[in-house]
Amino acid sequence: MPTGHVKVFHPDRSFGFIVSEDGRQVYVPASAITGDGLRSGDEVEFEVAEAEDGRTAAANVTVTKAAPANNPVGRTMMAPPTWDELEERERQRRMARRRRR
């Protein structure tokens, strides 16, 4: 039975994606989940099957190791830069521009 981790799961839209150990992304419909729901970062075991539309989909998905509640997986936004960082970037840009002249 292949294993992997949940890349993202949207409970409101009833689907998600698993990244298997070999690096493949597998579609997960909500009907394929056994037990509670999935969260980003959960380690899972699943079977590979064909979906209605011919795509490869996961079936009989079970969570082997739950991700912590404050798991950053699935969150892609970084903290915005501080004013000091922005000023330093601008200073570096101006210095590089002067060197080019």
C-alpha positions as CSV (number, residue, x, y, z in Angstrom):
1,M,0.0,0.0,0.0
2,P,1.6,3.3,-1.0
3,T,2.3,6.0,1.5
4,G,2.6,9.8,1.3
5,H,1.6,13.0,2.9
6,V,-1.4,15.4,2.3
7,K,-0.3,18.4,0.3
8,V,-3.6,20.2,0.7
9,F,-7.2,19.2,1.4
10,H,-10.2,21.4,1.1
11,P,-13.1,20.1,3.2
12,D,-15.5,22.7,1.9
13,R,-14.8,21.7,-1.7
14,S,-14.5,17.9,-0.9
15,F,-11.2,17.2,-2.5
16,G,-7.4,17.5,-2.0
17,F,-4.0,16.1,-3.2
18,I,-1.5,13.6,-1.7
19,V,2.2,13.6,-2.6
20,S,3.3,10.0,-2.6
21,E,6.7,8.8,-1.5
22,D,7.9,8.6,-5.2
23,G,6.9,12.2,-5.8
24,R,3.6,11.7,-7.7
25,Q,0.6,13.9,-6.9
26,V,-2.6,12.0,-6.4
27,Y,-6.1,13.4,-6.4
28,V,-8.2,12.6,-3.3
29,P,-12.0,12.9,-3.3
30,A,-13.7,13.2,0.1
31,S,-15.5,9.9,-0.5
32,A,-12.1,8.1,-0.4
33,I,-11.3,9.0,3.2
34,T,-11.8,6.5,5.9
35,G,-12.2,7.9,9.4
36,D,-12.0,11.6,10.2
37,G,-11.0,14.3,7.7
38,L,-7.6,15.1,6.4
39,R,-5.3,18.1,7.2
40,S,-2.3,19.4,5.3
41,G,0.8,17.5,6.4
42,D,-0.9,14.3,7.6
43,E,1.0,11.1,6.7
44,V,-1.4,8.7,5.0
45,E,-1.6,5.2,3.4
46,F,-3.8,4.9,0.3
47,E,-4.7,2.7,-2.7
48,V,-4.4,4.0,-6.2
49,A,-7.6,3.7,-8.3
50,E,-9.2,5.3,-11.4
51,A,-11.6,8.2,-10.8
52,E,-14.9,8.6,-12.8
53,D,-13.2,11.0,-15.3
54,G,-10.3,8.6,-15.9
55,R,-7.7,10.4,-13.7
56,T,-5.6,8.5,-11.1
57,A,-7.2,9.0,-7.7
58,A,-6.6,7.7,-4.2
59,A,-9.0,5.3,-2.5
60,N,-9.2,4.0,1.1
61,V,-7.1,6.8,2.5
62,T,-6.2,6.3,6.2
63,V,-4.2,8.6,8.4
64,T,-1.1,6.9,9.9
65,K,0.3,10.0,11.6
66,A,-1.7,13.2,12.1
67,A,0.0,16.6,11.6
68,P,0.1,19.0,14.5
69,A,-2.7,21.6,14.6
70,N,-0.3,24.5,14.0
71,N,1.3,22.8,11.0
72,P,2.7,25.3,8.5
73,V,2.4,22.9,5.5
74,G,0.0,24.2,3.0
75,R,0.5,27.8,4.0
76,T,2.6,29.5,1.3
77,M,2.4,33.1,2.5
78,M,5.5,34.6,4.1
79,A,5.5,37.4,6.7
80,P,5.7,40.8,5.1
81,P,9.1,42.5,5.3
82,T,9.8,45.1,8.0
83,W,10.4,48.7,7.1
84,D,14.1,48.2,8.0
85,E,14.4,45.4,5.5
86,L,12.6,47.4,2.8
87,E,15.0,50.4,3.4
88,E,18.0,48.1,3.3
89,R,16.9,46.6,0.0
90,E,16.4,50.1,-1.5
91,R,19.8,51.2,-0.2
92,Q,21.4,48.1,-1.8
93,R,19.6,48.8,-5.1
94,R,20.8,52.4,-5.1
95,M,24.4,51.4,-4.4
96,A,24.4,48.8,-7.2
97,R,23.0,51.4,-9.6
98,R,25.7,53.9,-8.7
99,R,28.4,51.2,-9.3
100,R,27.0,50.6,-12.7
101,R,27.4,54.2,-13.8
